[in-house]
Amino acid sequence: MRPGRARRMRVWRLAAQRGVAALRARARAFGLVGTGLVTAAPDRLLIAPQDIRTTDPTVAADIYGGVFVFSGQVVEVGGRSPFEVEPPTEEWERVLHGFGWLRHLRAADTVIARQNARALVDDWIRTSGKLSPIARRPEVAARRLLSWLSQSPLILDGCDGAFYDRFLKALGREVRRLRAGIEDMPDTLPQLQARLALVAAGVSISGQERLLRVALRGLDRTLERQVLPDGGHVSRDPGAVLELLVDLLPIRQALSARAVTPTSTVMGAIDRMLPMLRFFRLGDGTFARFNGMGATPHGLLATVLSYDDARGAPPLNASHSGYQRLEAGRTVVVADVGRPPPIAASGHAHAGTLAFEMSSGRNLFIVNCGAPGQMRSDWRRACRLTAAHSTIVVEDASTAKIVTTPRLVRWVGAPIVDGPGMVEAQREEGPDGVAIVARHDGYARRFGLIAERVLLLHASGELIEGTDRLSPVGSGPRTDADRFAVRFHLHPSIRASRSLGGDSVVLVAPDGEAWRFVALGTEAMLEPSVFLAGLQGPRRSEQIVLYGRARLVPEFGWRLELQAEGKPRAARRTGRGGDEGPTLV
């Protein structure tokens, strides 16, 4: 089958699956089909799983004043119900109906905050018959169910019997809604989070022993599919590991509090994922920016890491997830040496094969552009292109094909439907250092070229040697399409100055630490770039670029060498968080 036709078949197959799921969901909404499942009516809550996400009590004052700030969008309801105003964006609406913001009201710990939380939940319950399609989505219902359960002490404190009954009935409806729709969800992180929501309901609500047994079996099956043997997530997004642990760890605590032994699958997944958090961290504490990773939530990461009793050195070889970590002295390098994730899990994946990020101490030097925090539409596609990564790019083309047709995006999102079929990586460790040799065929079909990168981190941690080459395959490179560029995006905090000869660039961090990038046999150009993964939004930065023609000079060597150490920084103390455990209701 021709590549273009095979690609179209994959897209339309995914669209058909999503279309059938949407029709089933609509049929359930109108009562045209049953769920085949019966959940006993709740009569009381026994426990509230802990919400370990970070909180901001000042948000409670904004909400009390009718100001709802979600996903960078500000909405003033002016005395109306927030559930009846026109949402500015789909993301804002998802956050609103997910009720994760209740944790900020709980952090305020005031009578007004508790009354406000109860009034907003009651308002939602009373208007739930007029829910928008987004509010009915299983992934939104799952977040709402988890939020209501974890914040039930806030919601129920001081309530009357009538509200208590309404709240329990609403919980029962949300459980039924989720049980009915969960099997039609794509096999991605939101489905796994929906499984966790059902387990949370089973362990928190009285009389739900059957629900808990069924939910735990479903959770085990999904964990086995989505959590890889090395602890990474099938989406290859470093942030997905953190998001999953944020929900999974409190549920493990809640199971233990109810004298229910967590399954070996649950325990094994946690034990594998916690070290992966350390694997993806660079010297400044942020996650390497691959496959949808944006700004790192430092407070939340510190809380989750406090559950890691082993606190050992991070793994170095995550071959199942497709990443390698090189570490020596104060230098850390994390490289993407994996294939794109499965199509259903690739909605935010990037075309960044062979890209790497590098830090020294707490300074970031080489980075990828990363994903914008609010996923602005003007940057969403750009950040996923190969040119937004520190790797080799042929003819400004990406190594992976991403769905961009608006009609298809509405049905299937923007998954990767074609990319490197062959990605190989070898790791060699010795007394002189550690080396990675990796290659991919993402440019073979279009340009007749195999891309290869060699990275060698010396044992001192003060020298990195690299080689990027393009090798002919089949009929070899096309004469009219063999231009390539090797890009090294710099963190915005780095000051870069090009040498007079043009073959080197000096990189200086804010604390004075300096590295020298040397291009062997070519000029090192310094060009504008953009860093998208900061909390402040897009920031201007620079990139080093080596330009070549594959038919003339098919490879470039380069090296990064430490020139001067930076001034020492004062150590910062990090307290242990997330130890309170589940709350009895």
Secondary structure, DSSP 8 states (H G I E B T S, - for coil): --HHHHHHHHHHHHHHHHHHHHHHHHHHHTTSS--S--------B-EE----S---THHHHHHHTTEEEETTEEEE-TTS-TTTS--SSHHHHHHHHHTTTHHHHHHH--HHHHHHHHHHHHHHHHTGGG--HHHHSHHHHHHHHHHHHHTHHHHHTT--HHHHHHHHHHHHHHHHHHHHHGGGS-SSHHHHHHHHHHHHHHHHBTT-HHHHHHHHHHHHHHHHHHB-TTS-BTT--HHHHHHHHHHHHHHHHHHHHTT----HHHHHHHHHHHHHHHHHB-TTS-B---TT--S--HHHHHHHHTT-SS-----SEETTTTEEEEEETTEEEEEE-S----GGG-TT----TT-EEEEETTEEEEE-----TT--HHHHTGGGSGGGSSSEEETT--SSEE---HHHHHHH-S-EEE--S-EEEEEEEETTEEEEEEEE-TTHHHHSEEEEEEEEEETTSSEEEEEEEEEE-TT---TTS-EEEEEEEE-TT-EEEE-TTSSEEEEE-TTS-EEEEEEESS--EEEEEEE--STT--EEEEEEEEEEETTT--EEEEEEEEEE---------------S--EE-
